[in-house]
Each structure stands twice: as C-alpha cells, then as structure tokens.
Amino acid sequence: MSPDQSSSAHAAALRVEDLHIEFPQPGGTTRVLDGLSFQLQPGEIGCLLGASGCGKTTALRTIAGFIRPDRGSVYIDRRCVASPREWIEPEQRGVGVVFQDYALFPHLDVAANVAFGLRAMPAAERPARVASMLELVGLPEIARRYPHELSGGQQQRVALARALAPAPSILLLDEPFSNLDPDLRERLALDLRDILKRHGTTALLVTHDQYEAFALADRIGVMNAGHIEQWDTPYRLYHQPETRLVADFVGLGAFLPGRLEHRDGNTMVHLELGSLPIRARTDQAIAGATADEHDQVMVLLRPDDVVHDDHSPLRAEVVRKAFRGAQFLYTLRLSSGATLLALVPSHHNHAVGERIGVRFDADHIVTFSTEGG
C-alpha cells in the first residue's frame, strides 16, 4: 500500500488487505488472489482492471461476502467483514451489487424490482424512495414496465437503481456494460459516473475494458495473477506506468531501445527519434531504478507522443493505417525496422508505403529495463 493510501487508511470506506484465496483443483490448488491490497475513500469510484482469469471477479465476490478468504481481511467503514477468523454475512455488510446480467426479476415490474431491497423500510415510505431512485437514473416514466420491455441500457439503469435504493455503504459492479453494444458502453459509463457522484456513492467496478475503467473510475488497479501491479489514477497509469505489464495493458504504445546518460544531475535518453531530457522527477526516478549496468533501456512511446511533422528530417514509412474519424492511427516503420504508432489528424491522409516526417513530443518519458524486454 502506498504512503498516501496508508496515511488515510483510517478513513477508508473500503479497505482490502493482503487477500489470499486458493481454489481446489484436481491434484492440488490454484491461487486466485495473491496478496491483493487496495482501498477506497468515501465517495471514490475504483476499478479492478485486468484480463480474464486475473482474479478481479473473485475479489469482488469476496468483498460482497460470497467467498471467504484464506488469508487477509476486508474492511467496510472500519468494520472487518471478512477474514479467516471474522465473517459478516453478505446481507449484513451494507453492500449493493449490480451483476453482469442485471438479475432483474422478470415477473416484477420496474417499481417492484427497485423496491425489492427495501423490505426493512416502512411500506408507506417505499414508493417515494423508488420514485427518487428512478429519477436519479433518469427513468421516472417506466415504473410500470417489465424488464423484457426495456432496452439493455434501461435494464442496466434499473439494476443500478435497485442496488442504490437501500443506500449501501459500497456499490459493487461486475462488468455492468458487457451485455451492451460497444457504442453505448462509454456513454453509459459516463452517465453512471455522474449518477454515483451525485449520490455520493463509494463504488468498485471490475472490468477487462480499459475505456470503461477510464470513463468511470477515480482510481484503477491493474491486476495480474491475483495481485495489483499498479493502483493509481487513470492519467498516471497511462502516462507513468510502473511496469511493462501495465504499459502493455493500458492504452496503445510501442517500445524503442534507448540509452540513458546521467550528467550533472540531469538525465537524457538517446534513441532513434533523437535525444531528449527526462524532466519529471517521477520519470527520472523510474529511469534510475530500471536502467541496467550499460544504461540500456526500452522507452515507451504512446501514439500521442509521436507528432507528424513535414519539416522533420526523421522519416518513417506508413505500414498500416486505421481511420478513426477525426484521426488516423498510423503504424510507422523507422529506418532501423522498429515500429511505432502515431495519431494524426485525418486531413493528413497518407498512403501505405509513403514516408512521412515525425518527431517525438512528450511530457513524460517512461523507461523500462531491457531485461526480458
């Protein structure tokens, strides 16, 4: 856990500490969570991001109370709800869950679905609570419809209203957009973020889709083999990834070989695109920690770090192009044979095989050790 996290641990709405979980398999066990730790502050939206099999759904189910950890603890509002010795039943944790398939009751109308978790509330108060929840998710007019009469996006919002109605301490979202059309996902993710922020809800999303994570979350943990490689803001994950795995998983990018030079307290990186100073202290620290004994490194280049410049003496061949409306994503080959990506305004429509001028322009120069690279 990072220093800024540990200093505010006492105020965390959700704290996960050193979770280990193993599942029995023929001939032994499989470790699914391996020292998972993170925390969320009140009103913060977090995300566990990773490929299938990384352990993110198991983490969510452990927080919800469906799986007991072999080691480690889960705290909600400072109360330990799960550990090898302590256990609070799921219905007593104050946790709401939006499932991947929404799990709406088909025989109940929308109002009854939203009211399902309000049995502890006086009956006379339930209609007003249901109405306010449907208003919150922007669906006040569909209270008497049934789930089969709704679009996928409407079902997702109803599921959210049902989960929020009992005012849970934590809202858990299990791949909530996976059943929706790709064009709808990012828009609904932004809408969902607005709803959660207006309601002041602490939430945790699990997904394999980085664009959903970027649109929704304040903090993201990139998961690999049951642990978090980096827990950080979306901006820092993209521009200052701490490991090659994070750099490869988050965003597009390419790696070019480079050489570091440390002189008079300054750090330069020399690569095929030219020589550039590493100015940001965080980037300098990464460079100092990851360089091998010969100061040979791999330099991460994002598509927005590579600028198309007709006046640049450095030329690169267009080997692939993808039209993205306002931009082309070009795959470019340098004279050495190394490839890189560049986002170029679409009025610069170059043919495959054409050589164009490029230069490097980045606020962050991120380097990694050449070992295994």
N, C-alpha and C positions, 0 to 999 in steps of 0.2 A: 504494500500500500504506500502511495507516495506521501511526502510530508504534508502537502496541503490537504490530503484526504484524512490523514491520521489526526491532524490538529483539530478537525471539525467532526471527528467520529462520534463524539457525544451527542451531536445534534442530528445525526443521520436519520432519515426516515426509513431507510433500508440499508442494512449492513450485512454483507456476506463475508465470512472469514474462513479461509483455508478449507474449503469444501472438498472432500474426497468421497467419491462414490464408485463402487465396483459392482458389476452385474455378473452373476454366474453364467458361465458358458461351458459347453462340453469340454472336459479336460482342464478346467481352470476358471479364471475370472477375467473380465475385461474392465480396465479402469476407464470410466467415462468422464469423471471430474477429477482433476489432479491439482489440488491447491488453489481452487478458484476463490478470488477475493476481489471485492469492489464495494462501493457504497454510493447511495443517492441521498442528496439533501432534500428537504421538504419542497415540493413543487417542481422538482427536477425531473426531466424525462431522460431515461437512459436506454441504451440498446446493447444487446449482446449480438454481435455480427460475426458470422462465420459460415463456412461450407457445411454441407450435410455431414453429420457424424462428429462434429467438433464438441458436442456436449451442451449446446445452448438450450435446447428444449428440456433436457434433464435438469439443468439449473433452474429453469422456470418452474418445472413441476416440483422441484424440491422446495422452492420458496412458497409455492401455493399449498404445499402440505401433502402431496401425493407420493413423495418418495422420502424416506428417512436417510440422512447422510451417515456414512461410515465414520467420518471424522469431520470436524469443523462445525460452524454454527451459522444460523440465520437469525438476525435481529430485525424486528419491525417496531419502530418507535421505542427503541431501547429495550424491548422485551425479547428475550430469547424464545423463539418459536420452534426451533429445530436444532438438535444436536444429538449425539449418541445417547445422552442422558436425559435431555429435556425434549418434550414434544407437546405442541399445541395442535389440536385438531383443526383441519382446514377451515371449517365454518366459524371457528373462534379467532381466526387470525386477522380479520378485517381486510381481507384480500378479495379484489374483484378480478375476474378472468374473462377476457374475450378470446374465444377459441378460434382456431383456424377455419372451421366450418360454421362459425357463429353459434351453432347449437340452439337455435330458436325452436320453441315448441310449435309444431305445425298446426295443432288443434286449438291454439290460443291466438287471439288477435294481438295486435301490436301493444295495445294498452295493457293487456293481461300479461304479456311477456315481460314488459318493463316492470310491472308490479310484482312479479314473481318473488323477488328477493326482499319485499317489503312486509313480510308477514309479521315482523316484530313491531311495525308501525301501526298506530291506531287506524282502523279501517276508514274513518272519516277523513284522515289526512292523506291517504294514498292517492286519490285522484289528482290532487294538486301537485303532489310530488311527480307523478307520471307526466302530467302536463308540462311541468317545468323542465323535466329531462328531455322530452320530445322537442320542446322549444330550444333547448341548449344544442341539440344535434341538428336543428334545422328541419324537423319533420313534424310540425304541430298538427298537420292536417290528415295524418294517416293512422290515427289511433285505432280505427275500427277495421283496418285491413288485416289480412292474414299474410304470413311470411311468403307463401307462394305467389302472392300478388305484388311482391316488391322486387325491385332490381337488386343486383348484388351489392351495389353501393348503399342502397337504402337498408338492406339487411345488416350490413356492417354497422351502420349508424344506430340501428335499433339494438343490436347486440351491445354497442358501447353505452347506450342509454340504460339498458338493463344492468350492466356492470357498475355504472356510476350511481344508480338510484339509491343503494344503501349507504352511500358516502364511504367507500372503502379507504383505508389508510394507504394502500398500494393498489394500483391497477396493473395487471399483467396482460400483455398482448402477445399471443402466439401466432406469428406470421399472419397478421389480420388481413393483409391485402393479397394473399397468394391466390385466391379464387377470383380476383378481379382482372379485367383487361389491363394490359400494361399502360395504356394511355390514361387510365383512370387512377392508377396507383399513386403517382406522385401528387396529383391534385388532392386526393383524399387524405394522403399523409399530411399535407399542409393544413387541410381543414381540421384533421384530428388534432394536430398540434395546437391550433387556435382554441379548440374546444377544451383541451386539457389545461392549457394555460389560463383560460377564463375561469375554469372551475378550480384552479389551484391544485390539481391532482398530481401526486407523485406516481410515475408510471415507468414500467420496464417493458421494452419491446424485444422480441427475438426475431431475427430475420437473416436471410442469406443475401438480401438485396441491399447493396450499399447506398443506392439512391433513395430508397425508403428511409434508411438509417439517417442519411444526411438531412433529409427533409424534416424528419420528426424529432431527432434526439438532440439533447444538450451535450451529452457525453456518450461515447461509444467505446465498447470493449471489443477488440478484435480477438476472437477466440481461436485456439488451435490446440488440439489434443487435450482438451479438458481444462485448459488454463487460459488466462488473458495475456496476450502478447503486449498489448498497449491499451490503457484506459485513458481516454483523452477527448478533447473537443474535436468535432469533425474537421475544423481548419487545421489543427496540428497533426491529426492523423494523415491528412493529405499532403501537407507541406513539410512536416517534420516527422516522418515515420521513424520509429526507433529500431526496427528490424527489417530485414529483407522480406520476410513473410508479409508484414503489414504493408510495405511498399508495393509488393506484387498484388495484394488482395484489394487494396483501396485505390481506386482510380486507375487510369491508364498511365503507362510510363515505359521508359526504356532505360537501359543501363549502358554507360560508356566507360571504358577504362580511363583512369586519370592518375596523376601523380601529385602528391601534396608537397608543398615547400613551406617550411616554417622559418621565418626570418624576422628578427627584430620585433617579436611579439605579434607578427602578422602571419596569416595563413593564406596561401594561394593554392589553387588547384589548376593544373595544366592538363588540358585534354584537347581532343581534335578540333573542338569548336573554338579554342583559344584559351587564354589564361585569365582567370577570374579570382578576385579576392573573396574569401569567406568572411563576411562581416558579422553576421548574427552570432552572438555568444553561444547559443544552443548548438548551432551548426558547427562552430569551432570545437565545442566540447565533443560532439559526436565524431568529428574528423580526428581529433586527438586520440579518442578511445578505440577507433576501429581501424586505423591505419596499421599495416603490417610493418615489419622491420625495414622494408625498402620504400615505405610511404606510397605503395601502390594501392589504389582504391578503385571501387566502382562508384560512379556518380549517377544519381537518379535524375532523369530528365522527364518532366511532365510535358504533355503536349502544349500547355500554355507557357512553358519556359522557352520554347523554340519559336522564334519570330521569322516570318518570311520577309526578306529584305532584298529587293532587286539590286541594291548597291553593295551588298556584302560580297567580298571576294570568295567566301566559302560557298561552294556549290554542293547540292545534294540532288540525287535522282529520285523522281517520283516513281515508286514501285507499286503503290496502291492508293486508292482514294475512296472515301466514303462521304457521300453528300448528306449533310445534317441540317439542311435548310439555310440558316444564316452562316454556316461554316462548312468547310471541308475538313475532314480528318485525313491528313496525308501521312502515309508511311514513306519515309525517305531513307535512301541509302547513301552513306558518305563514301569518300574515296577509299577508305580502309575496308569497306564492306560492312561496317557497323550500321545498324538501322536505328532510327528514332522516329517519334511521332510529332506532328505539328498540327495545331488548329489554326486554320487560315480563313479569313472572310471569304464567303462563297463567290464574290465577284472576281476573285483570283482563281480562275478555272483553268488549271494546268493539266496537261495530258500525261498519262502514264508514259514514262520514258523521258520526259522533259527534265532538264536540270534547272533548279531554281536556287536563288541566293537565300541563305539562312544565317541567323546569328542567335546567340544564347542570351536571354534576358530573364533573370530570376531573382526574386528577393531571398529565396532560401536555396542554398547549395547543399544537398544532402549526400553524404558519402557512406559507403559500407566497405567492410573488409573484403579483400579479394578471396579469402578462404571460402571455398565452396561456391564462389560466385561465378 
